[in-house]
C-alpha cells in the first residue's frame, strides 16, 4: 500500500511540475538510479543493478526524446550527442563491469542538473536552453506514462 501511495504522489508531483523542474527531476532520478546500480553491483545484487540501470536508461531516453531539435539548434544537438554517449558508455561499462564509467556519467548528469538549477534561479547560464529544450506541459503526461516509478 505504501508503494502505491508513494507512486501516486510521485506521478502527481511529476505531472504538476513546471517544465524546468521536470527536467531537473529527470536528472535527479537518473543520478539516483545510477548510484543504486553501482551500489547494487558492489553488493553483488545483479538483479537490483539491472533494474536500476534500466531505469536510468529510461530516464536518459526520455530526456533525449524530449529535445526539440528544430528550436534547440546546436544546444539540442549537443545534448542529444551527450545522452547517446552516456547510454553507450553505460552499456559498455556494464558489459565490462567498469563502475568508473558509472561515476563519470553521474558527474555529467550532476553538472547538467546544476546548470538547470541555475536556469531555474533565473541565472543566464543556460538561457539558450529555455523554450526549445524544456518539455512543454502536454509532454508531461506522455513522459509519466513511459517512466517507471519503482523504487
Contact map, one row per residue, 1 for C-alpha under 8 A:
1111100000000000000000000000000000000000000000000000000000000000000000000000000000000000000000000000000000000000000000000000000000000000000000000000000
1111110000000000000000000000000000000000000000000000000000000000000000000000000000000000000000000000000000000000000000000000000000000000000000000000000
1111111000000000000000000000000000000000000000000000000000000000000000000000000000000000000000000000000000000000000000000000000000000000000000000000000
1111111100000000000000000000000000000000000000000000000000000000000000000000000000000000000000000000000000000000000000000000000000000000000000000000000
1111111110000000000000000000000000000000000000000000000000000000000000000000000000000000000000000000000000000000000000000000000000000000000000000000000
0111111111000000000000000000000000000000000000000000000000000000000000000000000000000000000000000000000000000000000000000000000000000000000000000000000
0011111111100000000000000000000000000000000000000000000000000000000000000000000000000000000000000000000000000000000000000000000000000000000000000000110
0001111111110000000000000000000000000000000000000000000000000000000000000000000000000000000000000000000000000000000000000000000000000000000000000000000
0000111111111000000000000000000000000000000000000000000000000000000000000000000000000000000000000000000000000000000000000000000000000000000000000000000
0000011111111100000000000000000000000000000000000000000000000000000000000000000000000000000000000000000000000000000000000000000000000000000000000000100
0000001111111110000000000000000000000000000000000000000000000000000000000000000000000000000000000000000000000000000000000000000000000000000000010000100
0000000111111111000000000000000000000000000000000000000000000000000000000000000000000000000000000000000000000000000000000000000000000000000000000000000
0000000011111111100000000000000000000000000000000000000000000000000000000000000000000000000000000000000000000000000000000000000000000000000000000000000
0000000001111111100001001000000000000000000000000000000000000000000000000000000000000000000000000000000000000000000000000000000000000000000100010000000
0000000000111111100000000000000000000000000000000000000000000000000000000000000000000000000000000000000000000000000000000000000000000000000110010000000
0000000000011111110000000000000000000000000000000000000000000000000000000000000000000000000000000000000000000000000000000000000000000000000000000000000
0000000000001111111111000000000000000000000000000000000000000000000000000000000000000000000000000000000000000000000000000000000000000000000000000000000
0000000000000001111111000000000000000000000000000000000000000000000000000000000000000000000000000000000000000000000000000000000000000000100000000000000
0000000000000000111111100000000000000000000000000000000000000000000000000000000000000000000000000000000000000000000000000000000000000111100000000000000
0000000000000000111111110000000000000000000000000000000000000000000000000000000000000000000000000000000000000000000100110000000000000100000000000000000
0000000000000000111111111000000000000000000000000000000000000000000000000000000000000000000000000000000000000000000000010000000000000000000000000000000
0000000000000100111111111100000000000000000000000000000000000000000000000000000000000000000000000000000000000000000000000000000000000000000100000000000
0000000000000000001111111110000000000000000000000000000000000010000000000000000000000000000000000000000000000000000100000000000000000110000000000000000
0000000000000000000111111111000000000000000000000000000000000000000000000000000000000000000000000000000000000000100110000000000000000000000000000000000
0000000000000100000011111111100000000000000000000000000000000000000000000000000000000000000000000000000000000000000000000000000000000000000000000000000
0000000000000000000001111111110000000000000000000000000000110010000000000000000000000000000000000000000000000000000000000000000000000000000000000000000
0000000000000000000000111111111000000000000000000000000000110000000000000000000000000000000000000000000000001101100000000000000000000000000000000000000
0000000000000000000000011111111100000000000000000000000000000000000000000000000000000000000000000000000000000100100000000000000000000000000000000000000
0000000000000000000000001111111110000000000000000000000100100000000000000000000000000000000000000000000000000000000000000000000000000000000000000000000
0000000000000000000000000111111111000000000000000000001110110000000000000000000000000000000000000000000000001000000000000000000000000000000000000000000
0000000000000000000000000011111111100000000000000000000100000000000000000000000000000000000000000000000001001100000000000000000000000000000000000000000
0000000000000000000000000001111111110000000000000000000000000000000000000000000000000000000000000000000000000000000000000000000000000000000000000000000
0000000000000000000000000000111111111000000000000001101100000000000000000000000000000000000000000000000000000000000000000000000000000000000000000000000
0000000000000000000000000000011111111100000000000001100100000000000000000000000000000000000000000000010001000000000000000000000000000000000000000000000
0000000000000000000000000000001111111110000000000000000000000000000000000000000000000000000000000000010001000000000000000000000000000000000000000000000
0000000000000000000000000000000111111111000000001001000000000000000000000000000000000000000000000000000000000000000000000000000000000000000000000000000
0000000000000000000000000000000011111111100000011111100000000000000000000000000000000000000000000000000000000000000000000000000000000000000000000000000
0000000000000000000000000000000001111111110000001000000000000000000000000000000000000000000000000010010000000000000000000000000000000000000000000000000
0000000000000000000000000000000000111111111000001000000000000000000000000000000000000000000000000000000000000000000000000000000000000000000000000000000
0000000000000000000000000000000000011111111111011000000000000000000000000000000000000000000000000000000000000000000000000000000000000000000000000000000
0000000000000000000000000000000000001111111111001000000000000000000000000000000000000000000000000000000000000000000000000000000000000000000000000000000
0000000000000000000000000000000000000111111110000000000000000000000000000000000000000000000000000000000000000000000000000000000000000000000000000000000
0000000000000000000000000000000000000011111110000000000000000000000000000000000000000000000000000000000000000000000000000000000000000000000000000000000
0000000000000000000000000000000000000001111111000000000000000000000000000000000000000000000000000000000000000000000000000000000000000000000000000000000
0000000000000000000000000000000000000001111111111000000000000000000000000000000000000000000000000000000000000000000000000000000000000000000000000000000
0000000000000000000000000000000000000001100111111100000000000000000000000000000000000000000000000000000000000000000000000000000000000000000000000000000
0000000000000000000000000000000000000000000011111110000000000000000000000000000000000000000000000000000000000000000000000000000000000000000000000000000
0000000000000000000000000000000000001001000011111111000000000000000000000000000000000000000000000000000000000000000000000000000000000000000000000000000
0000000000000000000000000000000000011111100011111111100000000000000000000000000000000000000000000000000000000000000000000000000000000000000000000000000
0000000000000000000000000000000000001000000001111111110000000000000000000000000000000000000000000000000000000000000000000000000000000000000000000000000
0000000000000000000000000000000000001000000000111111111000000000000000000000000000000000000000000000000000000000000000000000000000000000000000000000000
0000000000000000000000000000000011011000000000011111111100000000000000000000000000000000000000000000000000000000000000000000000000000000000000000000000
0000000000000000000000000000000011001000000000001111111110000000000000000000000000000000000000000000000000000000000000000000000000000000000000000000000
0000000000000000000000000000000000000000000000000111111111000000000000000000000000000000000000000000000000000000000000000000000000000000000000000000000
0000000000000000000000000000010010000000000000000011111111100000000000000000000000000000000000000000000000000000000000000000000000000000000000000011000
0000000000000000000000000000111011000000000000000001111111110000000000000000000000000000000000000000000000000000000000000000000000000000000000000000000
0000000000000000000000000000010000000000000000000000111111111000000000000000000000000010000000000000000000000000000000000000000000000000000000000000000
0000000000000000000000000000000000000000000000000000011111111100000000000000000000000000000000000000000000000000000000000000000000000000000000000011000
0000000000000000000000000110110000000000000000000000001111111110000000000000000000000000000000000000000000000000000000000000000000000000000000000010000
0000000000000000000000000110010000000000000000000000000111111111000000000000000000100010000000000000000000000000000000000000000000000000000000000000000
0000000000000000000000000000000000000000000000000000000011111111100000000000000000100000000000000000000000000000000000000000000000000000000000000000000
0000000000000000000000000000000000000000000000000000000001111111110000000000000000000000000000000000000000000000000000000000000000000000000000100000000
0000000000000000000000100100000000000000000000000000000000111111111000000000000000100000000000000000000000000000000000000000000000000000000000000000000
0000000000000000000000000000000000000000000000000000000000011111111000000000001100100000000000000000000000000000000000000000000000000000000000000000000
0000000000000000000000000000000000000000000000000000000000001111111000000000000000000000000000000000000000000000000000000000000000000000000000000000000
0000000000000000000000000000000000000000000000000000000000000111111100000000000000000000000000000000000000000000000000000000000000001110001000000000000
0000000000000000000000000000000000000000000000000000000000000011111110010001000100000000000000000000000000000000000000000000000000011110000000000000000
0000000000000000000000000000000000000000000000000000000000000000011111110001000000000000000000000000000000000000000000000000000000011000000000000000000
0000000000000000000000000000000000000000000000000000000000000000001111111001100000000000000000000000000000000000000000000000000000010000000000000000000
0000000000000000000000000000000000000000000000000000000000000000000111111000000000000000000000000000000000000000000000000000000000010000000000000000000
0000000000000000000000000000000000000000000000000000000000000000000111111000000000000000000000000000000000000000000000000000000000111000000000000000000
0000000000000000000000000000000000000000000000000000000000000000001111111111100000000000000000000000000000000000000000000000000010011000000000000000000
0000000000000000000000000000000000000000000000000000000000000000000011111111100000000000000000000000000000000000000000000000000000000000000000000000000
0000000000000000000000000000000000000000000000000000000000000000000000011111110000000000000000000000000000000000000000000000000000000000000000000000000
0000000000000000000000000000000000000000000000000000000000000000000000011111111000000000000000000000000000000000000000000000000110000000000000000000000
0000000000000000000000000000000000000000000000000000000000000000001110011111111100000000000000000000000000000000000000000000000000001000000000000000000
0000000000000000000000000000000000000000000000000000000000000000000010011111111110000000000000000000000000000000000000000000000000000000000000000000000
0000000000000000000000000000000000000000000000000000000000000000000000000111111111000000000000000000000000000000000000000000000000000000000000000000000
0000000000000000000000000000000000000000000000000000000000000001000000000011111111100000000000000000000000000000000000000000000000000000000000000000000
0000000000000000000000000000000000000000000000000000000000000001001000000001111111110000000000000000000000000000000000000000000000000000000000000000000
0000000000000000000000000000000000000000000000000000000000000000000000000000111111111000000000000000000000000000000000000000000000000000000000000000000
0000000000000000000000000000000000000000000000000000000000000000000000000000011111111100000000000000000000000000000000000000000000000000000000000000000
0000000000000000000000000000000000000000000000000000000000011011000000000000001111111110000000000000000000000000000000000000000000000000000000000000000
0000000000000000000000000000000000000000000000000000000000000000000000000000000111111111000000000000000000000000000000000000000000000000000000000000000
0000000000000000000000000000000000000000000000000000000000000000000000000000000011111111100000000000000000000000000000000000000000000000000000000000000
0000000000000000000000000000000000000000000000000000000000000000000000000000000001111111110000000000000010000000000000000000000000000000000000000000000
0000000000000000000000000000000000000000000000000000000010010000000000000000000000111111111000000000000000000000000000000000000000000000000000000000000
0000000000000000000000000000000000000000000000000000000000000000000000000000000000011111111100000000000000000000000000000000000000000000000000000000000
0000000000000000000000000000000000000000000000000000000000000000000000000000000000001111111110000000100000000000000000000000000000000000000000000000000
0000000000000000000000000000000000000000000000000000000000000000000000000000000000000111111111000000110010000000000000000000000000000000000000000000000
0000000000000000000000000000000000000000000000000000000000000000000000000000000000000011111111100000000000000000000000000000000000000000000000000000000
0000000000000000000000000000000000000000000000000000000000000000000000000000000000000001111111110000000000000000000000000000000000000000000000000000000
0000000000000000000000000000000000000000000000000000000000000000000000000000000000000000111111111110110000000000000000000000000000000000000000000000000
0000000000000000000000000000000000000000000000000000000000000000000000000000000000000000011111111110000000000000000000000000000000000000000000000000000
0000000000000000000000000000000000000000000000000000000000000000000000000000000000000000001111111100000000000000000000000000000000000000000000000000000
0000000000000000000000000000000000000000000000000000000000000000000000000000000000000000000111111100000000000000000000000000000000000000000000000000000
0000000000000000000000000000000000000000000000000000000000000000000000000000000000000000000011111110000000000000000000000000000000000000000000000000000
0000000000000000000000000000000000000000000000000000000000000000000000000000000000000000000011111111110000000000000000000000000000000000000000000000000
0000000000000000000000000000000000000100000000000000000000000000000000000000000000000000000011001111111000000000000000000000000000000000000000000000000
0000000000000000000000000000000000000000000000000000000000000000000000000000000000000000000000000111111100000000000000000000000000000000000000000000000
0000000000000000000000000000000000000000000000000000000000000000000000000000000000000000110010000111111110000000000000000000000000000000000000000000000
0000000000000000000000000000000001100100000000000000000000000000000000000000000000000000010010000111111111000000000000000000000000000000000000000000000
0000000000000000000000000000000000000000000000000000000000000000000000000000000000000000000000000011111111100000000000000000000000000000000000000000000
0000000000000000000000000000000000000000000000000000000000000000000000000000000000000000000000000001111111110000000000000000000000000000000000000000000
0000000000000000000000000000000000000000000000000000000000000000000000000000000000000100010000000000111111111000000000000000000000000000000000000000000
0000000000000000000000000000001001100000000000000000000000000000000000000000000000000000000000000000011111111100000000000000000000000000000000000000000
0000000000000000000000000000000000000000000000000000000000000000000000000000000000000000000000000000001111111110000000000000000000000000000000000000000
0000000000000000000000000000000000000000000000000000000000000000000000000000000000000000000000000000000111111111000000000000000000000000000000000000000
0000000000000000000000000010011000000000000000000000000000000000000000000000000000000000000000000000000011111111100000000000000000000000000000000000000
0000000000000000000000000011001000000000000000000000000000000000000000000000000000000000000000000000000001111111110000000000000000000000000000000000000
0000000000000000000000000000000000000000000000000000000000000000000000000000000000000000000000000000000000111111111000000000000000000000000000000000000
0000000000000000000000000010000000000000000000000000000000000000000000000000000000000000000000000000000000011111111100000000000000000000000000000000000
0000000000000000000000010011000000000000000000000000000000000000000000000000000000000000000000000000000000001111111110000000000000000000000000000000000
0000000000000000000000000000000000000000000000000000000000000000000000000000000000000000000000000000000000000111111111000000000000000000000000000000000
0000000000000000000000000000000000000000000000000000000000000000000000000000000000000000000000000000000000000011111111100000110000000000000000000000000
0000000000000000000100110000000000000000000000000000000000000000000000000000000000000000000000000000000000000001111111110000010000000000000000000000000
0000000000000000000000010000000000000000000000000000000000000000000000000000000000000000000000000000000000000000111111111000000000000000000000000000000
0000000000000000000000000000000000000000000000000000000000000000000000000000000000000000000000000000000000000000011111111111110000000000000000000000000
0000000000000000000100000000000000000000000000000000000000000000000000000000000000000000000000000000000000000000001111111111111000000000000000000000000
0000000000000000000110000000000000000000000000000000000000000000000000000000000000000000000000000000000000000000000111111110000000000000000000000000000
0000000000000000000000000000000000000000000000000000000000000000000000000000000000000000000000000000000000000000000011111110000000000000000000000000000
0000000000000000000000000000000000000000000000000000000000000000000000000000000000000000000000000000000000000000000001111111000000000000000000000000000
0000000000000000000000000000000000000000000000000000000000000000000000000000000000000000000000000000000000000000000001111111111000000000000000000000000
0000000000000000000000000000000000000000000000000000000000000000000000000000000000000000000000000000000000000000000001100111111000000000000000000000000
0000000000000000000000000000000000000000000000000000000000000000000000000000000000000000000000000000000000000000001001100011111000000000000000000000000
0000000000000000000000000000000000000000000000000000000000000000000000000000000000000000000000000000000000000000001101100011111111000000000000000000000
0000000000000000000000000000000000000000000000000000000000000000000000000000000000000000000000000000000000000000000000100011111111000000000000000000000
0000000000000000000000000000000000000000000000000000000000000000000000000010000000000000000000000000000000000000000000000000011111100000000000000000000
0000000000000000000000000000000000000000000000000000000000000000000000010010000000000000000000000000000000000000000000000000011111111100000000000000000
0000000000000000000000000000000000000000000000000000000000000000000000000000000000000000000000000000000000000000000000000000011111111100000000000000000
0000000000000000000000000000000000000000000000000000000000000000000000100000000000000000000000000000000000000000000000000000000111111100000000000000000
0000000000000000000000000000000000000000000000000000000000000000001111110000000000000000000000000000000000000000000000000000000011111110000000000000000
0000000000000000000000000000000000000000000000000000000000000000011100110001000000000000000000000000000000000000000000000000000011111110000000000000000
0000000000000000001100100000000000000000000000000000000000000000011000000000000000000000000000000000000000000000000000000000000011111111000000000000000
0000000000000000001000100000000000000000000000000000000000000000011000000000000000000000000000000000000000000000000000000000000000011111101100000000000
0000000000000000001000000000000000000000000000000000000000000000000000000000000000000000000000000000000000000000000000000000000000000111111100000000000
0000000000000000011000000000000000000000000000000000000000000000000000000000000000000000000000000000000000000000000000000000000000000011111110000000000
0000000000000000000000000000000000000000000000000000000000000000000000000000000000000000000000000000000000000000000000000000000000000001111111000000000
0000000000000000000000000000000000000000000000000000000000000000010000000000000000000000000000000000000000000000000000000000000000000011111111100000000
0000000000000110000001000000000000000000000000000000000000000000000000000000000000000000000000000000000000000000000000000000000000000011111111110000000
0000000000000010000000000000000000000000000000000000000000000000000000000000000000000000000000000000000000000000000000000000000000000000111111111000000
0000000000000000000000000000000000000000000000000000000000000000000000000000000000000000000000000000000000000000000000000000000000000000011111111100000
0000000000000000000000000000000000000000000000000000000000000100000000000000000000000000000000000000000000000000000000000000000000000000001111111110000
0000000000100110000000000000000000000000000000000000000000000000000000000000000000000000000000000000000000000000000000000000000000000000000111111110000
0000000000000000000000000000000000000000000000000000000000000000000000000000000000000000000000000000000000000000000000000000000000000000000011111110000
0000000000000000000000000000000000000000000000000000000000000000000000000000000000000000000000000000000000000000000000000000000000000000000001111111000
0000000000000000000000000000000000000000000000000000001001100000000000000000000000000000000000000000000000000000000000000000000000000000000000111111100
0000000000000000000000000000000000000000000000000000001001000000000000000000000000000000000000000000000000000000000000000000000000000000000000000111110
0000001001100000000000000000000000000000000000000000000000000000000000000000000000000000000000000000000000000000000000000000000000000000000000000011111
0000001000000000000000000000000000000000000000000000000000000000000000000000000000000000000000000000000000000000000000000000000000000000000000000001111
0000000000000000000000000000000000000000000000000000000000000000000000000000000000000000000000000000000000000000000000000000000000000000000000000000111
